[in-house]
Amino acid sequence: MQDDWLLLRPNLTRLGDFANWFAVLHGDIDPPELSHDERLLVKEAAGVADKLDWAAEPWRTLTDEVKQISGKKGRELFHPLRLALTGRESGPEMAGLVARMGRDLAVRRLEAAARR
């Protein structure tokens, strides 16, 4: 839990915000509503994420591979992935969040967002 606190603390305005972000890291979130193109992107991302070496830099590797496959970059790439993985428009740096949530949770969330 200390690692979670250190990761989340810079983005907390109140102590009570920790519980909400803790749930993002380890609990269930509702899959976001995405456009058809965004659902295709996160579906592709789920396949990529499932095969990644999670011990390295999973967020960087994931976004690099999805960018290469899809041709998307910037907001078109990062926004749907953030929504699918966190259910939030903004927040802490995705690299730390993705590494902390782990492969299984990340893949489940991407797949759920792709189906919605």
Buried (B, 14 or more C-beta within 10 A) or exposed (E): EEEBEEBBEEEBEEEEEBEBBBEBBEEEBEBBEBEEEBBBBBBBBBBBBEEBEBEEBBBEBBBEBBBEEBEBEEEBBBBBBBBBBBBBEEBBEBBBBBBBBEBEBBBBBBBBBBEE
